Amino acid sequence: MSGGVDSCVAALLLARAGLEPVGIHLRTGVKGDPVAPGQRPRCCGSDEAADARRVCGLLGVPFFVQNTEREFATIIESFADSYARGETPNPCVACNGDVKFGALLRRAQSLGAGAVATGHYARRVRYGERWAIARAKDRDKDQSYVLYMLDQPELEHARFPLGDLVKSEVRALAREAKLPVADKLESQEICFVPTGDYRDVVREKRPDAFLPGEVVDPRGIVIGRHPGVGSFTVGQRKGLGLDTAEPHFVVGLDPVKRRVMVAPRAELGVSAARVGDARFTAIDAPLAGIDVDVVVRYRAEPVRATVTADGHGNADIAFHEPAWPVTPGQAAVFYDGDVVLGGGRIRPCS
């Protein structure tokens, strides 16, 4: 229970269903100034723990705090390392796999619990003989993308009580139950970035990612300077500081040469990509290739592609039409309609 309205209503629904939920709040060790009134709260902060405890008291639900500082320290280090390599990570993917359905699931089992329930907007469905993640009813809040890595044993013990609700219904349930978090603002997306600027974390952990370098066009001609590759991500347009006749976008990052590669809109789009650490939960790895919808960034529109696994933890994506932006470090998630078949982490172009 983060202390937000979603996880609190998930606990409410479990209790109303006659189950015996136990609320567990994750202590991440992330320090920061208290959140001022009207500001977006930080998931897993001290104020959030107090809210989660209050709701558990109202529901008559036991409440525990679990120390996950070690697991989060690893996620933060990996986050900074990725930016230093010229990649753009999604730490929510690592958190869900390593913490919420890793350390937390182990804690749940030690307490004798049969499942871990979260406030994610996603559904657990049957896909043939297997469990799978599927998109939520609320498409604007859908979080199936960041849950693609869950395997069959984890899905066996996963529950998503909000999957068939929209956000307005969740808030209405909280108001009806007089939960103090009913109208609480959404938490900020990256919980371990107290300032709201990811570059502050990367600068602290990997200052070498902020050595200045050159901005070059597709022909390798220097057209500007930059303050460090850690400030950029593939697909970025704003903040380049270029004096060009038309807008340019970041199409590549070379941390070794400290170069940011840019191109105008007419030259954007890729026809293929490769992912590493590929996971296929709802199906066997498609060694012969399979046509799927691919989402290459959280809440991006799906694009049609053929995905072929190599049997060694990688998969190649052949887009049916040029796709953009395809960003190294982000997840590419494969769908059959609303059902997640698998996914992987986009690798830099060789």
N, C-alpha and C positions, 0 to 999 in steps of 0.2 A: 504494500500500500504506500504509494508515493505521498499521499496526502492531498492529491487532486480529486476533482469530482468524479473522474472516470473510475479510478481504482476503488474509491469509496462506494460508488453505486454498485460496482461489481460485488463488493462484500455484502451490500444490502440485499442484492438479488439472491446471492447464495444463502444468506440467512433466511430470507422469505421462502426459499425452496425447501426449507427444513434440513439443510445441511449444517455442518458445524465448522464454519470458517475460522481460521486463525490469521490475524493480520500480521504481516512481517514488513517492516520498513528497512530499506537498505541504507546503511551508513557508508558513504563513499569516501569520507575523509577530505572532501573538497571544501576548502575554506573560502569565505567571501563575506562581504558586508551584508548585514540584514537587508531584506528586500523592503523597499519603501512602499507605502500605500499606493495603489494604482499601478505598480510595476508588475511585470510577469514574474511569478515565483520560480524558484529553482527546484526542479525535481530532486528529492532526496536531501534537501537542506534541513536545518534545524527547525525552522518554522513549519515546514511540511511534516516533519515527524510529530510535532505537537498536534497538528490538524488530524493526522491519521490516528493518533492516540485518542483524541476527543471523539472521533466518529466510532472507533471501536468501543469506547465506553458507552455511547448511546445505543449501539447495537448489541451490547452484551457479548462482545467478541474478544477473546484473548489477544493481546498485542505484544509483539516482540520487536526488537531492533537487532538486525544482523549486520555485523561488521564485514564489509566487502572492500575495505581499503586496498588490500593486496591485489584483488582482481581488477579494481578500477585503476590502480597505478599502472598495471600492465596495459590496459586499454588506452590510457592517456599517453604512455610512452610510444605505443604503436601509432597512435593518432599523429603525434609530432613527427615520428620517423617517416610516416607516409608523406606528409607535406614536404619534408626535407628531400624526399625522393622524387618530388614533382607529381605526387598523386593527390587525390582528394578523397579521403576516407569517409565512411559513414559509421560513426562509433555506435549508433543504435543497433546495428547488425551484430557487432561484437558483444555489446551488453546483453542483448537477448539470448545469444548463443552461450556465452561464457558465464553470465551472472544469473539472469532471471530463470533460464532453463538449464543452468549449470549448477552454480553454488546454491542458489535458492531451492532448486529441485531436490538437491541432496539434503538440504536442511528440512524441507517438507517431509521427505521420506523418513528422516531421523525422528520426526515428531509423530510418525504414524499416519501422516496424511496421504490420501490417495491421488492427489492432483495438485497442480499449481494453477491458480486462476489469476489473470491479470486484467487490467483495464484496456487492453489493446482492442482496437476496432478491427476485428478479423473473425473468421469462422473456422471451425474444425469440421471437416466433412469427410465422407467416405468417397474414395475414388477407386472404383473397382474393389480390390481386396485390401486396399491400403488407406491409411489416414492421410489427409492432406490439409493444407491451409487454403482458405478461399477468401476472396474479397468480402468486406463487410457490407451490410445494407447501406450504411452511410458512406457513399463513394468519396465525399469530400474529406472524410477522416480516416479512410481505409489505411491500415498499416500492415497488410499482408506482405508487402514488399520487404519489410525489415524482419520477417519471420521465416524467410525461405529456407534457412539453414537447419530448421528443426527436423530431426530424423524420426523414424517410427517410434522408438522407445520414448522419446521426449513428447511426441504428439499423443501417445497413449495416455500421458499424464498431464496434458495441457487442457485448460478450459478458458473460453473467452465469452463471458456472460453478456458483453455488449455487442456482440457480432450482429444481432438482428435488431439493433436499435440505432436511431440517429441521435445526434448530439442534443437536440432540443428535447427529445424524450428522456435522455439521461438526466438533464438538468431538471426537468419536470419531476422525475422520480425523487431526486434529491430534495427538491422543495417540499414535495408531499410528505417526505419522511423527516422534514425539518433538519436536514444535515447542514452544518455550518459552512460547508464548502460548496453549496448549491450554485452560487454565482461567482465562484472563484475564477480568476483569469487563468488562461492556459499557461503551462510552464514553458520556459524557454527551451529551445530544441536541444541544445547541447548542455547538459546539466553541469559539466565540469568546466564551463567557461563563464565564470562569474561576471566578467565585464561585457559579455555578449559578442566579443570580437575574438574569433578563434586564433588570430595571429598573435595575441598576447600569450597564449599557451605555447604555441610553436616557437615564438621568440625566446621564451624562458627555457624551453627544453632543447631547442636546436637553433642557437643563434646563427650558425653558419648558413641557415636557409635564408638569411636576410643580408647576404653580401650582394652589392650592386652588380649589375651586368647589362647585357645588350638585349634590345628588342629587335628581332629580325623578321623580314617578310619571307614569303615562300621561296624566294630566290636566294635567301641568305644575306640579303643586303641589310645593313644596320639602319634602322629608321627611328631608334629611340633608346632610352636607358630606363632601367627599372631598379627598384630598391631591394630586390630579392625574390627568388622564385617562390618563397613561402607565402608571398602576398597574392598569388594567382592560382587560378584553376582553369582547366580546359573548358571553353565555352564562355568565359568571362569577356564582357565588352567594356564595362565601365572601369574607370580608374587606370587606364593604360597611359594616359598623358601623351597621346600621339597627335601630331599635327598632320593629319591625313585628310584627303578630300572626302573619303567615305569611311564609315565605322569599320574598325577591325576587331576581330575576336581572337582570343587565345586558342591556338590549335595544338600546342605542344609545349613542354617544359623540359629543359635539359639542365639539371642541377649540377652536372659535372662541369659543363662549359658556362654555367650561369646564364643561360639564354632563355628568353621567352619568345616563342615563335607565334606569329600572328598572321591572319589572312582576312581579306574582305569577305562579305557574306556570300558572294558568288562562288567562292572557292571552298565553301564549307561542305561537310557531309562525308561520311565514310561508308564503304560498302561491306566491311568485314571487321570483326574484333575477336579477341580471344580472352577467355576467362580462366583463371586459376582457382584452385580449391573448389572445383565444381561439385555441387551437391544435387542429387536427384532423389527426392523422397517419394513422390507419388508414382514414379515410373523407374524402370531400370535405365541406366545410362544409355542414351540413344547412339550406339556405335554406328548405326547405319544412317543416322540423321533423322530429324523430325521437324515438321513445320509448326511453329509456335508464335505466340505474341511475346515480344520481349520489351520489358520496361528497363531502361538504362539509367534512370535516375528517379529518386523518390518522387511520386506523384506526377511523373512524366506520362505522356500518352504512349500507349503500347505501339510497337512497330512490328510488322510481320518479318519473320526471318526463319532460316533453317539452322538448327543447332545440331552439331555433331560432336559427340564425346570421343576422346582418344583412348579411354581406358586407363589413363594415368593421372586422373584428377584435373584434367583440362577439358575445355570444350571450345570449339570454333563456331562463331556466329556469322552467317552470311545473310546480310540484310537484303530483303527483296527490293527495297528502294533506299537510297542514301539516308543515313540516320545522323542526327546531330542534336546535342553534343554527346559524344561517347567518351566518358572521362575516366582515365586510369584511376583505380582505387575505389570507384563506386561499384555498386552491385548491379549486375545484369540479371534480372529475374524472369523466368520463363513461365508463361501462363497458357493454359488451355481454357479459353473463356475466362471464368472467374477463379479457376483453380490453379494454384501454384504447383508447377511440376518440379521446379528446382531453380538453381541459379549459381552464380559464382562472382568472383571479383575481377573486374576488368583489368587486363594487363596493359602496360604501355606498348605502343606499336614498336616493333623491332626495326 
